[in-house]
Amino acid sequence: FACRGSSCYRLPGPRGPLCVFRNQLPRRNDTYSEEPPPEEPPDDPAAAAAPSRRLRSGAALCRVCGCPGPRACGRCRRAAYCGPEHQALDWRGGHRSSCGQHGAEGDSEDVIPEHNEFLFPEYEILIEPEEPESPADSSENPDDEQGAVDTSEAPKEQEELRATGSATFQSLDEETLEKMAKHETQEDKIFQMFKERVAAEPEQIIRYCRGGESPIWVSSENIPKDKDIPNCLCGAKRNFEFQIMPQLLNHLQVDSLGDSIDWGTLVVYTCADNCGEGKKYLEEFIWKQDFSAGSSTNLQMAS
């Protein structure tokens, strides 16, 4: 779950405007079939054209958010809502004109409308293994970008920059300069690694690596230590399970002329013991890392 308010994303680190919940069911359960639904559409044209219900168990779900909907539209008695706020939102969003028009045979009152200002757009996520990148695949030279920036400046401007830079560096002591150099080198290395992985899979929005690799960080800043990741409520340690990549922002339709939702990567840690199997939803831990100022600029130039 994520807030739509861009101002809530200004601070990096844990939680903030984001919440993640875990729920797991055994293969045999009272909610879902043991077998996955067929990927091919049914042969019956009528069945293929009919809109599908969000849940065939008969549970009424809110048309706006998909949560349990004990409240029904007073006019058609079919559209379900979790409360009056979402009922009013859906009424203004189009239910006013469609209410009661489909009769008892249609399923349109049972599904979440395509145009829903409350939820982010819904997509199918394709899952496939991440192919390891061979050294030959990486043709980008880390020095090329810096060289391109330097040669783009006019000679006079370059002299002015050198003079300004020399005066600045002369005012710094040797220890400070050494720390700055080490930080920039580490920052460049981490961000370069991130760019190479993104270039290999530019459409990847989620990296699932439970029990495998570590997260791919976008910056050397704000990387959590073990002490920053709290244990599960059951007492077990939380391990890295998956991370959400910044490419997902391209699909959420959150761009605006002002501030927009933004992140470098969202890293999710879950209970190593898979506690709480059953009907409960258990909150897990999410960490937001942002791009550093220099990395963000370089990424925009590269894209």
Buried (B, 14 or more C-beta within 10 A) or exposed (E): EBEEEBEEBEEBEBEBBBEBEBEBEEEEEEEBEEEEEEEEEEEEEEEEEBEEEBEEEEEBBBBBBBEEBEBBBEEBEBBBBBBEEBBEBBBEBEBEEBBEEEEEEEEBBBBBBEEBEBEBEEEEEEEEEBEEEEEEEBEEEEEEBEEEEEEEEEEEEEEEEEEEEEEEEEEEEEEEEEEEEEEEEEBBEBBBBBBBBBBBBEEBBBBEBEEEEEBBBBBBBBBBEEEEBEEBEEEBEBBBBBBBBBBBBEEBEBEEEEEEBBBBBBBBBBBBEEBBEEEEEBEBBBBBBBBBEEBBEBBEEEE
